[in-house]
Amino acid sequence: MRTFVIGDIHGGLLALEQVMKKAQVTTQDTLIFLGDYVDGWSQSPQVIDYLMDLKSKQNCICIRGNHDELLLSWFQGKKEEVDETLWFKHGGEATVMAYKKLTEERKQIHIAFLESLEDYYLDDKNRLFVHAGFT
C-alpha cells in the first residue's frame, strides 16, 4: 500500500487524471488531497465530481484549501468573507461561471462535499498534512 499526496489541483482535471495514470494508483493506495481543488483551470466542478467518485472507491482524505473555502463562502452567500475582486483575479471568476451551468441539485452535492473537507490530517505515522498557510 502506497500513500500519494496531491495538492493544488485548481480545476485542472486533465492534469489530475494524468498524475493518477502516471502513478498507477490502485484501490489499495491511500490518496491525500491537500486542497485548492477549484479556481484556475476551467474544470472545477468536474474536479469535485472526480474526487467524490474517487472517494467512494478508495481511501481518500480531502483537506480544505483557501480556494475551496472561498467557493463555499460564495455558495453560502457569505459575501463579507469573500473579496470577490481578488478571488476573481485568482481563478474564482472561471469557477463561478462554470458553476452557473450546473443544476441546483448538483451544486448542493458539491456544497456538501466542500463542507465535509478536513482542516488537516494526522496519519498513523504521526505525519501532519495541511494546506499550506491555511489551518
N, CA, C and O atoms as CSV, one atom per row, in Angstrom:
chain,resi,resn,atom,element,x,y,z
A,1,MET,N,N,0.837,-1.189,0.000
A,1,MET,CA,C,0.000,0.000,0.000
A,1,MET,C,C,0.876,1.244,0.000
A,1,MET,O,O,1.810,1.366,0.792
A,2,ARG,N,N,0.557,2.161,-0.901
A,2,ARG,CA,C,1.312,3.406,-1.013
A,2,ARG,C,C,0.425,4.581,-0.603
A,2,ARG,O,O,-0.803,4.488,-0.594
A,3,THR,N,N,1.082,5.679,-0.269
A,3,THR,CA,C,0.368,6.913,0.033
A,3,THR,C,C,0.825,7.976,-0.948
A,3,THR,O,O,2.021,8.220,-1.108
A,4,PHE,N,N,-0.142,8.605,-1.604
A,4,PHE,CA,C,0.141,9.705,-2.521
A,4,PHE,C,C,-0.452,10.980,-1.940
A,4,PHE,O,O,-1.572,10.979,-1.429
A,5,VAL,N,N,0.303,12.060,-2.021
A,5,VAL,CA,C,-0.150,13.356,-1.537
A,5,VAL,C,C,-0.186,14.301,-2.729
A,5,VAL,O,O,0.824,14.506,-3.402
A,6,ILE,N,N,-1.360,14.874,-2.985
A,6,ILE,CA,C,-1.564,15.714,-4.166
A,6,ILE,C,C,-2.189,17.026,-3.717
A,6,ILE,O,O,-3.176,17.033,-2.981
A,7,GLY,N,N,-1.618,18.123,-4.159
A,7,GLY,CA,C,-2.145,19.427,-3.779
A,7,GLY,C,C,-2.384,20.334,-4.964
A,7,GLY,O,O,-1.861,20.111,-6.056
A,8,ASP,N,N,-3.172,21.347,-4.734
A,8,ASP,CA,C,-3.369,22.453,-5.671
A,8,ASP,C,C,-3.745,22.008,-7.078
A,8,ASP,O,O,-3.024,22.283,-8.037
A,9,ILE,N,N,-4.855,21.331,-7.196
A,9,ILE,CA,C,-5.348,20.877,-8.493
A,9,ILE,C,C,-5.893,22.061,-9.295
A,9,ILE,O,O,-5.731,22.110,-10.515
A,10,HIS,N,N,-6.520,22.990,-8.634
A,10,HIS,CA,C,-7.012,24.236,-9.238
A,10,HIS,C,C,-7.782,24.040,-10.540
A,10,HIS,O,O,-7.516,24.715,-11.534
A,11,GLY,N,N,-8.733,23.116,-10.527
A,11,GLY,CA,C,-9.599,22.943,-11.692
A,11,GLY,C,C,-8.953,22.239,-12.867
A,11,GLY,O,O,-9.532,22.202,-13.953
A,12,GLY,N,N,-7.777,21.684,-12.681
A,12,GLY,CA,C,-7.051,21.010,-13.757
A,12,GLY,C,C,-7.343,19.518,-13.790
A,12,GLY,O,O,-6.508,18.710,-13.385
A,13,LEU,N,N,-8.510,19.155,-14.266
A,13,LEU,CA,C,-8.912,17.747,-14.277
A,13,LEU,C,C,-7.976,16.886,-15.120
A,13,LEU,O,O,-7.570,15.810,-14.681
A,14,LEU,N,N,-7.635,17.334,-16.302
A,14,LEU,CA,C,-6.762,16.549,-17.176
A,14,LEU,C,C,-5.424,16.268,-16.502
A,14,LEU,O,O,-4.923,15.145,-16.555
A,15,ALA,N,N,-4.851,17.278,-15.875
A,15,ALA,CA,C,-3.570,17.095,-15.177
A,15,ALA,C,C,-3.711,16.085,-14.039
A,15,ALA,O,O,-2.830,15.249,-13.840
A,16,LEU,N,N,-4.804,16.157,-13.297
A,16,LEU,CA,C,-5.043,15.206,-12.211
A,16,LEU,C,C,-5.153,13.785,-12.760
A,16,LEU,O,O,-4.559,12.855,-12.214
A,17,GLU,N,N,-5.907,13.625,-13.830
A,17,GLU,CA,C,-6.046,12.300,-14.438
A,17,GLU,C,C,-4.696,11.771,-14.922
A,17,GLU,O,O,-4.414,10.579,-14.801
A,18,GLN,N,N,-3.871,12.650,-15.467
A,18,GLN,CA,C,-2.546,12.242,-15.937
A,18,GLN,C,C,-1.657,11.807,-14.775
A,18,GLN,O,O,-0.934,10.818,-14.887
A,19,VAL,N,N,-1.706,12.531,-13.672
A,19,VAL,CA,C,-0.922,12.169,-12.485
A,19,VAL,C,C,-1.359,10.803,-11.964
A,19,VAL,O,O,-0.525,9.958,-11.637
A,20,MET,N,N,-2.657,10.596,-11.890
A,20,MET,CA,C,-3.179,9.324,-11.387
A,20,MET,C,C,-2.738,8.161,-12.282
A,20,MET,O,O,-2.373,7.093,-11.791
A,21,LYS,N,N,-2.776,8.377,-13.574
A,21,LYS,CA,C,-2.371,7.330,-14.517
A,21,LYS,C,C,-0.870,7.071,-14.429
A,21,LYS,O,O,-0.438,5.919,-14.373
A,22,LYS,N,N,-0.080,8.134,-14.416
A,22,LYS,CA,C,1.384,8.012,-14.365
A,22,LYS,C,C,1.825,7.290,-13.088
A,22,LYS,O,O,2.751,6.480,-13.114
A,23,ALA,N,N,1.154,7.591,-11.978
A,23,ALA,CA,C,1.499,6.973,-10.689
A,23,ALA,C,C,0.942,5.555,-10.568
A,23,ALA,O,O,1.272,4.834,-9.627
A,24,GLN,N,N,0.115,5.165,-11.504
A,24,GLN,CA,C,-0.514,3.839,-11.488
A,24,GLN,C,C,-1.209,3.570,-10.145
A,24,GLN,O,O,-1.006,2.539,-9.504
A,25,VAL,N,N,-2.023,4.530,-9.760
A,25,VAL,CA,C,-2.753,4.450,-8.496
A,25,VAL,C,C,-3.735,3.280,-8.544
A,25,VAL,O,O,-4.437,3.077,-9.535
A,26,THR,N,N,-3.769,2.523,-7.460
A,26,THR,CA,C,-4.715,1.409,-7.334
A,26,THR,C,C,-5.639,1.669,-6.148
A,26,THR,O,O,-5.427,2.604,-5.377
A,27,THR,N,N,-6.651,0.841,-6.012
A,27,THR,CA,C,-7.588,0.994,-4.893
A,27,THR,C,C,-6.943,0.639,-3.556
A,27,THR,O,O,-7.522,0.902,-2.502
A,28,GLN,N,N,-5.772,0.055,-3.587
A,28,GLN,CA,C,-5.044,-0.269,-2.358
A,28,GLN,C,C,-4.273,0.938,-1.820
A,28,GLN,O,O,-3.836,0.935,-0.669
A,29,ASP,N,N,-4.108,1.957,-2.643
A,29,ASP,CA,C,-3.343,3.145,-2.257
A,29,ASP,C,C,-4.209,4.113,-1.458
A,29,ASP,O,O,-5.432,4.138,-1.592
A,30,THR,N,N,-3.547,4.903,-0.629
A,30,THR,CA,C,-4.205,5.991,0.090
A,30,THR,C,C,-3.870,7.288,-0.626
A,30,THR,O,O,-2.719,7.537,-0.983
A,31,LEU,N,N,-4.888,8.107,-0.828
A,31,LEU,CA,C,-4.709,9.391,-1.501
A,31,LEU,C,C,-5.042,10.510,-0.528
A,31,LEU,O,O,-6.120,10.535,0.066
A,32,ILE,N,N,-4.111,11.427,-0.375
A,32,ILE,CA,C,-4.330,12.592,0.483
A,32,ILE,C,C,-4.281,13.822,-0.412
A,32,ILE,O,O,-3.247,14.139,-1.000
A,33,PHE,N,N,-5.406,14.501,-0.505
A,33,PHE,CA,C,-5.503,15.701,-1.329
A,33,PHE,C,C,-5.436,16.917,-0.410
A,33,PHE,O,O,-6.194,17.019,0.555
A,34,LEU,N,N,-4.530,17.831,-0.717
A,34,LEU,CA,C,-4.220,18.951,0.176
A,34,LEU,C,C,-5.013,20.233,-0.090
A,34,LEU,O,O,-4.648,21.296,0.411
A,35,GLY,N,N,-6.073,20.146,-0.859
A,35,GLY,CA,C,-6.916,21.320,-1.036
A,35,GLY,C,C,-6.632,22.115,-2.287
A,35,GLY,O,O,-5.752,21.781,-3.081
A,36,ASP,N,N,-7.406,23.184,-2.443
A,36,ASP,CA,C,-7.413,24.023,-3.640
A,36,ASP,C,C,-7.758,23.192,-4.872
A,36,ASP,O,O,-6.982,23.087,-5.822
A,37,TYR,N,N,-8.945,22.612,-4.816
A,37,TYR,CA,C,-9.451,21.803,-5.919
A,37,TYR,C,C,-10.019,22.677,-7.023
A,37,TYR,O,O,-10.139,22.236,-8.166
A,38,VAL,N,N,-10.369,23.907,-6.692
A,38,VAL,CA,C,-11.059,24.810,-7.617
A,38,VAL,C,C,-10.211,26.044,-7.915
A,38,VAL,O,O,-9.187,26.298,-7.281
A,39,ASP,N,N,-10.686,26.802,-8.912
A,39,ASP,CA,C,-10.088,28.081,-9.331
A,39,ASP,C,C,-8.794,27.853,-10.112
A,39,ASP,O,O,-7.914,27.112,-9.674
A,40,GLY,N,N,-8.699,28.476,-11.231
A,40,GLY,CA,C,-7.512,28.356,-12.071
A,40,GLY,C,C,-7.900,27.862,-13.445
A,40,GLY,O,O,-8.158,28.659,-14.347
A,41,TRP,N,N,-7.944,26.549,-13.611
A,41,TRP,CA,C,-8.394,25.961,-14.872
A,41,TRP,C,C,-9.914,25.921,-14.878
A,41,TRP,O,O,-10.555,26.222,-13.871
A,42,SER,N,N,-10.481,25.555,-16.001
A,42,SER,CA,C,-11.930,25.705,-16.199
A,42,SER,C,C,-12.777,24.528,-15.742
A,42,SER,O,O,-13.995,24.552,-15.923
A,43,GLN,N,N,-12.180,23.510,-15.162
A,43,GLN,CA,C,-12.955,22.312,-14.849
A,43,GLN,C,C,-13.134,22.074,-13.346
A,43,GLN,O,O,-13.085,20.933,-12.885
A,44,SER,N,N,-13.337,23.126,-12.604
A,44,SER,CA,C,-13.503,22.982,-11.153
A,44,SER,C,C,-14.645,22.043,-10.769
A,44,SER,O,O,-14.441,21.167,-9.929
A,45,PRO,N,N,-15.849,22.191,-11.355
A,45,PRO,CA,C,-16.917,21.256,-10.975
A,45,PRO,C,C,-16.579,19.801,-11.310
A,45,PRO,O,O,-16.924,18.888,-10.559
A,46,GLN,N,N,-15.914,19.596,-12.422
A,46,GLN,CA,C,-15.546,18.239,-12.822
A,46,GLN,C,C,-14.496,17.652,-11.886
A,46,GLN,O,O,-14.500,16.449,-11.628
A,47,VAL,N,N,-13.600,18.487,-11.379
A,47,VAL,CA,C,-12.609,18.021,-10.400
A,47,VAL,C,C,-13.320,17.550,-9.134
A,47,VAL,O,O,-12.989,16.498,-8.586
A,48,ILE,N,N,-14.290,18.326,-8.673
A,48,ILE,CA,C,-15.040,17.937,-7.475
A,48,ILE,C,C,-15.778,16.617,-7.722
A,48,ILE,O,O,-15.773,15.734,-6.864
A,49,ASP,N,N,-16.408,16.483,-8.884
A,49,ASP,CA,C,-17.077,15.216,-9.222
A,49,ASP,C,C,-16.089,14.055,-9.205
A,49,ASP,O,O,-16.387,12.987,-8.670
A,50,TYR,N,N,-14.925,14.263,-9.785
A,50,TYR,CA,C,-13.887,13.226,-9.849
A,50,TYR,C,C,-13.467,12.799,-8.443
A,50,TYR,O,O,-13.354,11.607,-8.157
A,51,LEU,N,N,-13.239,13.779,-7.570
A,51,LEU,CA,C,-12.818,13.474,-6.201
A,51,LEU,C,C,-13.909,12.742,-5.423
A,51,LEU,O,O,-13.618,11.807,-4.677
A,52,MET,N,N,-15.152,13.161,-5.591
A,52,MET,CA,C,-16.250,12.481,-4.897
A,52,MET,C,C,-16.361,11.031,-5.362
A,52,MET,O,O,-16.567,10.130,-4.549
A,53,ASP,N,N,-16.226,10.807,-6.657
A,53,ASP,CA,C,-16.279,9.450,-7.193
A,53,ASP,C,C,-15.115,8.615,-6.671
A,53,ASP,O,O,-15.296,7.471,-6.254
A,54,LEU,N,N,-13.932,9.193,-6.700
A,54,LEU,CA,C,-12.735,8.501,-6.223
A,54,LEU,C,C,-12.876,8.127,-4.748
A,54,LEU,O,O,-12.514,7.026,-4.333
A,55,LYS,N,N,-13.408,9.063,-3.970
A,55,LYS,CA,C,-13.571,8.849,-2.529
A,55,LYS,C,C,-14.537,7.700,-2.230
A,55,LYS,O,O,-14.445,7.061,-1.182
A,56,SER,N,N,-15.452,7.444,-3.145
A,56,SER,CA,C,-16.402,6.342,-2.952
A,56,SER,C,C,-15.769,4.982,-3.250
A,56,SER,O,O,-16.336,3.946,-2.902
A,57,LYS,N,N,-14.604,4.981,-3.888
A,57,LYS,CA,C,-13.962,3.732,-4.311
A,57,LYS,C,C,-12.736,3.354,-3.496
A,57,LYS,O,O,-12.362,2.182,-3.444
A,58,GLN,N,N,-12.107,4.338,-2.858
A,58,GLN,CA,C,-10.879,4.031,-2.131
A,58,GLN,C,C,-10.634,5.032,-1.022
A,58,GLN,O,O,-11.367,6.009,-0.868
A,59,ASN,N,N,-9.591,4.771,-0.251
A,59,ASN,CA,C,-9.277,5.622,0.888
A,59,ASN,C,C,-8.712,6.955,0.409
A,59,ASN,O,O,-7.580,7.028,-0.070
A,60,CYS,N,N,-9.512,7.999,0.544
A,60,CYS,CA,C,-9.109,9.352,0.161
A,60,CYS,C,C,-9.363,10.289,1.332
A,60,CYS,O,O,-10.418,10.242,1.964
A,61,ILE,N,N,-8.403,11.124,1.608
A,61,ILE,CA,C,-8.566,12.178,2.591
A,61,ILE,C,C,-8.524,13.482,1.818
A,61,ILE,O,O,-7.569,13.753,1.091
A,62,CYS,N,N,-9.558,14.283,1.979
A,62,CYS,CA,C,-9.637,15.558,1.266
A,62,CYS,C,C,-9.582,16.698,2.275
A,62,CYS,O,O,-10.463,16.846,3.122
A,63,ILE,N,N,-8.535,17.493,2.165
A,63,ILE,CA,C,-8.287,18.609,3.079
A,63,ILE,C,C,-8.740,19.909,2.413
A,63,ILE,O,O,-8.661,20.063,1.195
A,64,ARG,N,N,-9.201,20.812,3.218
A,64,ARG,CA,C,-9.704,22.105,2.762
A,64,ARG,C,C,-8.561,23.056,2.408
A,64,ARG,O,O,-7.588,23.182,3.152
A,65,GLY,N,N,-8.694,23.716,1.266
A,65,GLY,CA,C,-7.766,24.772,0.871
A,65,GLY,C,C,-8.475,26.115,0.899
A,65,GLY,O,O,-9.701,26.169,1.003
A,66,ASN,N,N,-7.727,27.183,0.809
A,66,ASN,CA,C,-8.331,28.510,0.873
A,66,ASN,C,C,-9.272,28.780,-0.303
A,66,ASN,O,O,-10.281,29.463,-0.127
A,67,HIS,N,N,-8.971,28.268,-1.485
A,67,HIS,CA,C,-9.864,28.468,-2.629
A,67,HIS,C,C,-11.170,27.692,-2.455
A,67,HIS,O,O,-12.233,28.154,-2.868
A,68,ASP,N,N,-11.083,26.524,-1.847
A,68,ASP,CA,C,-12.283,25.730,-1.575
A,68,ASP,C,C,-13.176,26.467,-0.576
A,68,ASP,O,O,-14.400,26.477,-0.706
A,69,GLU,N,N,-12.549,27.076,0.409
A,69,GLU,CA,C,-13.288,27.843,1.421
A,69,GLU,C,C,-13.947,29.071,0.793
A,69,GLU,O,O,-15.072,29.420,1.150
A,70,LEU,N,N,-13.255,29.728,-0.139
A,70,LEU,CA,C,-13.847,30.878,-0.833
A,70,LEU,C,C,-15.088,30.462,-1.613
A,70,LEU,O,O,-16.114,31.141,-1.567
A,71,LEU,N,N,-14.991,29.349,-2.326
A,71,LEU,CA,C,-16.145,28.870,-3.091
A,71,LEU,C,C,-17.302,28.525,-2.158
A,71,LEU,O,O,-18.448,28.875,-2.441
A,72,LEU,N,N,-17.021,27.855,-1.068
A,72,LEU,CA,C,-18.074,27.501,-0.116
A,72,LEU,C,C,-18.738,28.759,0.447
A,72,LEU,O,O,-19.964,28.824,0.539
A,73,SER,N,N,-17.943,29.745,0.819
A,73,SER,CA,C,-18.498,31.003,1.338
A,73,SER,C,C,-19.366,31.686,0.285
A,73,SER,O,O,-20.419,32.235,0.607
A,74,TRP,N,N,-18.930,31.654,-0.962
A,74,TRP,CA,C,-19.709,32.248,-2.047
A,74,TRP,C,C,-21.041,31.516,-2.214
A,74,TRP,O,O,-22.091,32.145,-2.345
A,75,PHE,N,N,-20.990,30.185,-2.209
A,75,PHE,CA,C,-22.218,29.388,-2.304
A,75,PHE,C,C,-23.180,29.732,-1.176
A,75,PHE,O,O,-24.389,29.817,-1.391
A,76,GLN,N,N,-22.648,29.928,0.021
A,76,GLN,CA,C,-23.474,30.171,1.205
A,76,GLN,C,C,-23.902,31.630,1.342
A,76,GLN,O,O,-24.592,31.991,2.296
A,77,GLY,N,N,-23.493,32.464,0.392
A,77,GLY,CA,C,-23.885,33.865,0.410
A,77,GLY,C,C,-23.177,34.696,1.461
A,77,GLY,O,O,-23.668,35.756,1.848
A,78,LYS,N,N,-22.036,34.231,1.924
A,78,LYS,CA,C,-21.264,34.956,2.942
A,78,LYS,C,C,-20.330,35.951,2.250
A,78,LYS,O,O,-19.110,35.789,2.252
A,79,LYS,N,N,-20.928,36.970,1.668
A,79,LYS,CA,C,-20.179,37.947,0.862
A,79,LYS,C,C,-19.085,38.657,1.659
A,79,LYS,O,O,-18.051,39.031,1.105
A,80,GLU,N,N,-19.316,38.843,2.960
A,80,GLU,CA,C,-18.317,39.534,3.787
A,80,GLU,C,C,-17.029,38.723,3.921
A,80,GLU,O,O,-15.986,39.279,4.266
A,81,GLU,N,N,-17.087,37.431,3.654
A,81,GLU,CA,C,-15.907,36.574,3.768
A,81,GLU,C,C,-15.169,36.405,2.440
A,81,GLU,O,O,-14.124,35.756,2.382
A,82,VAL,N,N,-15.721,36.994,1.371
A,82,VAL,CA,C,-15.135,36.814,0.046
A,82,VAL,C,C,-14.804,38.171,-0.566
A,82,VAL,O,O,-15.701,38.976,-0.818
A,83,ASP,N,N,-13.524,38.423,-0.804
A,83,ASP,CA,C,-13.108,39.597,-1.569
A,83,ASP,C,C,-13.204,39.186,-3.035
A,83,ASP,O,O,-12.246,38.668,-3.609
A,84,GLU,N,N,-14.383,39.425,-3.637
A,84,GLU,CA,C,-14.654,38.933,-4.983
A,84,GLU,C,C,-13.648,39.437,-6.007
A,84,GLU,O,O,-13.255,38.686,-6.899
A,85,THR,N,N,-13.229,40.677,-5.900
A,85,THR,CA,C,-12.271,41.222,-6.863
A,85,THR,C,C,-10.976,40.426,-6.834
A,85,THR,O,O,-10.466,40.022,-7.879
A,86,LEU,N,N,-10.452,40.205,-5.651
A,86,LEU,CA,C,-9.210,39.441,-5.511
A,86,LEU,C,C,-9.419,37.982,-5.915
A,86,LEU,O,O,-8.598,37.407,-6.630
A,87,TRP,N,N,-10.512,37.393,-5.459
A,87,TRP,CA,C,-10.802,35.996,-5.780
A,87,TRP,C,C,-10.934,35.796,-7.288
A,87,TRP,O,O,-10.389,34.841,-7.841
A,88,PHE,N,N,-11.659,36.699,-7.951
A,88,PHE,CA,C,-11.854,36.573,-9.395
A,88,PHE,C,C,-10.536,36.702,-10.153
A,88,PHE,O,O,-10.359,36.073,-11.197
A,89,LYS,N,N,-9.619,37.504,-9.642
A,89,LYS,CA,C,-8.296,37.638,-10.284
A,89,LYS,C,C,-7.483,36.355,-10.165
A,89,LYS,O,O,-6.567,36.120,-10.954
A,90,HIS,N,N,-7.816,35.530,-9.184
A,90,HIS,CA,C,-7.064,34.297,-8.934
A,90,HIS,C,C,-7.885,33.047,-9.271
A,90,HIS,O,O,-7.764,32.019,-8.605
A,91,GLY,N,N,-8.710,33.145,-10.296
A,91,GLY,CA,C,-9.410,31.974,-10.806
A,91,GLY,C,C,-10.850,31.817,-10.389
A,91,GLY,O,O,-11.548,30.948,-10.911
A,92,GLY,N,N,-11.316,32.629,-9.466
A,92,GLY,CA,C,-12.680,32.486,-8.976
A,92,GLY,C,C,-13.749,32.760,-10.016
A,92,GLY,O,O,-14.814,32.143,-9.997
A,93,GLU,N,N,-13.470,33.680,-10.920
A,93,GLU,CA,C,-14.477,34.022,-11.932
A,93,GLU,C,C,-14.785,32.825,-12.836
A,93,GLU,O,O,-15.948,32.554,-13.132
A,94,ALA,N,N,-13.749,32.114,-13.271
A,94,ALA,CA,C,-13.957,30.927,-14.116
A,94,ALA,C,C,-14.752,29.867,-13.359
A,94,ALA,O,O,-15.589,29.176,-13.940
A,95,THR,N,N,-14.488,29.745,-12.072
A,95,THR,CA,C,-15.207,28.769,-11.253
A,95,THR,C,C,-16.679,29.144,-11.139
A,95,THR,O,O,-17.552,28.291,-11.302
A,96,VAL,N,N,-16.956,30.409,-10.860
A,96,VAL,CA,C,-18.343,30.873,-10.746
A,96,VAL,C,C,-19.082,30.654,-12.066
A,96,VAL,O,O,-20.224,30.194,-12.072
A,97,MET,N,N,-18.432,30.983,-13.179
A,97,MET,CA,C,-19.064,30.793,-14.492
A,97,MET,C,C,-19.365,29.311,-14.740
A,97,MET,O,O,-20.425,28.970,-15.265
A,98,ALA,N,N,-18.443,28.445,-14.367
A,98,ALA,CA,C,-18.655,27.002,-14.552
A,98,ALA,C,C,-19.815,26.513,-13.691
A,98,ALA,O,O,-20.610,25.684,-14.133
A,99,TYR,N,N,-19.915,27.022,-12.469
A,99,TYR,CA,C,-20.984,26.576,-11.574
A,99,TYR,C,C,-22.349,27.123,-11.975
A,99,TYR,O,O,-23.370,26.547,-11.600
A,100,LYS,N,N,-22.392,28.199,-12.712
A,100,LYS,CA,C,-23.679,28.730,-13.176
A,100,LYS,C,C,-24.346,27.777,-14.165
A,100,LYS,O,O,-25.553,27.861,-14.392
A,101,LYS,N,N,-23.567,26.877,-14.751
A,101,LYS,CA,C,-24.098,25.918,-15.728
A,101,LYS,C,C,-24.645,24.655,-15.065
A,101,LYS,O,O,-25.266,23.829,-15.734
A,102,LEU,N,N,-24.424,24.497,-13.772
A,102,LEU,CA,C,-24.836,23.282,-13.067
A,102,LEU,C,C,-26.247,23.396,-12.515
A,102,LEU,O,O,-26.745,24.494,-12.267
A,103,THR,N,N,-26.875,22.260,-12.329
A,103,THR,CA,C,-28.199,22.240,-11.707
A,103,THR,C,C,-28.058,22.564,-10.220
A,103,THR,O,O,-26.985,22.418,-9.635
A,104,GLU,N,N,-29.140,22.997,-9.638
A,104,GLU,CA,C,-29.139,23.296,-8.200
A,104,GLU,C,C,-28.837,22.036,-7.389
A,104,GLU,O,O,-28.139,22.096,-6.377
A,105,GLU,N,N,-29.362,20.904,-7.836
A,105,GLU,CA,C,-29.119,19.643,-7.135
A,105,GLU,C,C,-27.621,19.307,-7.114
A,105,GLU,O,O,-27.084,18.903,-6.082
A,106,ARG,N,N,-26.971,19.474,-8.236
A,106,ARG,CA,C,-25.533,19.168,-8.303
A,106,ARG,C,C,-24.731,20.154,-7.452
A,106,ARG,O,O,-23.758,19.769,-6.804
A,107,LYS,N,N,-25.139,21.417,-7.456
A,107,LYS,CA,C,-24.465,22.411,-6.606
A,107,LYS,C,C,-24.570,22.010,-5.138
A,107,LYS,O,O,-23.594,22.121,-4.395
A,108,GLN,N,N,-25.739,21.549,-4.716
A,108,GLN,CA,C,-25.931,21.150,-3.319
A,108,GLN,C,C,-25.033,19.973,-2.947
A,108,GLN,O,O,-24.522,19.905,-1.829
A,109,ILE,N,N,-24.846,19.059,-3.873
A,109,ILE,CA,C,-23.946,17.924,-3.640
A,109,ILE,C,C,-22.514,18.425,-3.472
A,109,ILE,O,O,-21.774,17.926,-2.624
A,110,HIS,N,N,-22.129,19.399,-4.271
A,110,HIS,CA,C,-20.780,19.964,-4.175
A,110,HIS,C,C,-20.610,20.756,-2.882
A,110,HIS,O,O,-19.542,20.723,-2.269
A,111,ILE,N,N,-21.641,21.456,-2.471
A,111,ILE,CA,C,-21.587,22.184,-1.196
A,111,ILE,C,C,-21.367,21.198,-0.054
A,111,ILE,O,O,-20.548,21.445,0.831
A,112,ALA,N,N,-22.086,20.093,-0.069
A,112,ALA,CA,C,-21.910,19.073,0.977
A,112,ALA,C,C,-20.477,18.540,0.970
A,112,ALA,O,O,-19.897,18.318,2.033
A,113,PHE,N,N,-19.910,18.337,-0.203
A,113,PHE,CA,C,-18.515,17.889,-0.293
A,113,PHE,C,C,-17.582,18.939,0.315
A,113,PHE,O,O,-16.708,18.606,1.115
A,114,LEU,N,N,-17.767,20.196,-0.063
A,114,LEU,CA,C,-16.913,21.269,0.461
A,114,LEU,C,C,-17.036,21.380,1.980
A,114,LEU,O,O,-16.045,21.627,2.668
A,115,GLU,N,N,-18.240,21.201,2.501
A,115,GLU,CA,C,-18.447,21.256,3.951
A,115,GLU,C,C,-17.780,20.082,4.664
A,115,GLU,O,O,-17.429,20.185,5.839
A,116,SER,N,N,-17.609,18.980,3.961
A,116,SER,CA,C,-17.037,17.771,4.576
A,116,SER,C,C,-15.508,17.773,4.607
A,116,SER,O,O,-14.906,16.887,5.214
A,117,LEU,N,N,-14.883,18.739,3.971
A,117,LEU,CA,C,-13.420,18.754,3.896
A,117,LEU,C,C,-12.796,18.894,5.281
A,117,LEU,O,O,-13.304,19.610,6.145
A,118,GLU,N,N,-11.702,18.202,5.464
A,118,GLU,CA,C,-10.969,18.237,6.734
A,118,GLU,C,C,-10.047,19.454,6.766
A,118,GLU,O,O,-9.577,19.910,5.724
A,119,ASP,N,N,-9.791,19.974,7.959
A,119,ASP,CA,C,-8.829,21.070,8.107
A,119,ASP,C,C,-7.397,20.556,8.058
A,119,ASP,O,O,-6.489,21.261,7.619
A,120,TYR,N,N,-7.205,19.330,8.508
A,120,TYR,CA,C,-5.875,18.703,8.497
A,120,TYR,C,C,-6.061,17.199,8.638
A,120,TYR,O,O,-7.160,16.711,8.903
A,121,TYR,N,N,-4.957,16.474,8.452
A,121,TYR,CA,C,-4.983,15.027,8.644
A,121,TYR,C,C,-3.679,14.612,9.296
A,121,TYR,O,O,-2.599,15.006,8.855
A,122,LEU,N,N,-3.783,13.822,10.341
A,122,LEU,CA,C,-2.628,13.268,11.039
A,122,LEU,C,C,-2.703,11.755,10.874
A,122,LEU,O,O,-3.640,11.119,11.357
A,123,ASP,N,N,-1.710,11.178,10.189
A,123,ASP,CA,C,-1.790,9.739,9.926
A,123,ASP,C,C,-1.207,8.921,11.067
A,123,ASP,O,O,-0.750,9.471,12.069
A,124,ASP,N,N,-1.225,7.603,10.908
A,124,ASP,CA,C,-0.764,6.706,11.970
A,124,ASP,C,C,0.749,6.731,12.163
A,124,ASP,O,O,1.266,6.129,13.105
A,125,LYS,N,N,1.461,7.422,11.276
A,125,LYS,CA,C,2.911,7.597,11.432
A,125,LYS,C,C,3.236,8.975,12.013
A,125,LYS,O,O,4.389,9.405,12.028
A,126,ASN,N,N,2.196,9.653,12.488
A,126,ASN,CA,C,2.317,10.971,13.101
A,126,ASN,C,C,2.771,12.045,12.109
A,126,ASN,O,O,3.444,13.003,12.490
A,127,ARG,N,N,2.401,11.881,10.842
A,127,ARG,CA,C,2.693,12.887,9.821
A,127,ARG,C,C,1.473,13.788,9.684
A,127,ARG,O,O,0.342,13.319,9.560
A,128,LEU,N,N,1.730,15.085,9.710
A,128,LEU,CA,C,0.660,16.070,9.609
A,128,LEU,C,C,0.549,16.557,8.170
A,128,LEU,O,O,1.544,16.927,7.548
A,129,PHE,N,N,-0.675,16.550,7.649
A,129,PHE,CA,C,-0.953,17.034,6.301
A,129,PHE,C,C,-1.927,18.196,6.416
A,129,PHE,O,O,-2.973,18.086,7.056
A,130,VAL,N,N,-1.571,19.311,5.788
A,130,VAL,CA,C,-2.398,20.513,5.859
A,130,VAL,C,C,-2.161,21.329,4.592
A,130,VAL,O,O,-1.098,21.239,3.978
A,131,HIS,N,N,-3.148,22.120,4.207
A,131,HIS,CA,C,-2.950,23.033,3.087
A,131,HIS,C,C,-2.069,24.182,3.578
A,131,HIS,O,O,-2.388,24.818,4.582
A,132,ALA,N,N,-0.989,24.446,2.896
A,132,ALA,CA,C,-0.010,25.454,3.339
A,132,ALA,C,C,-0.675,26.805,3.592
A,132,ALA,O,O,-1.402,27.327,2.747
A,133,GLY,N,N,-0.413,27.344,4.747
A,133,GLY,CA,C,-0.907,28.673,5.077
A,133,GLY,C,C,-2.387,28.727,5.408
A,133,GLY,O,O,-2.950,29.813,5.547
A,134,PHE,N,N,-3.018,27.580,5.537
A,134,PHE,CA,C,-4.452,27.558,5.821
A,134,PHE,C,C,-4.721,26.499,6.866
A,134,PHE,O,O,-4.754,25.308,6.558
A,135,THR,N,N,-4.913,26.932,8.106
A,135,THR,CA,C,-5.161,25.967,9.174
A,135,THR,C,C,-6.380,26.366,9.973
A,135,THR,O,O,-6.751,25.673,10.921
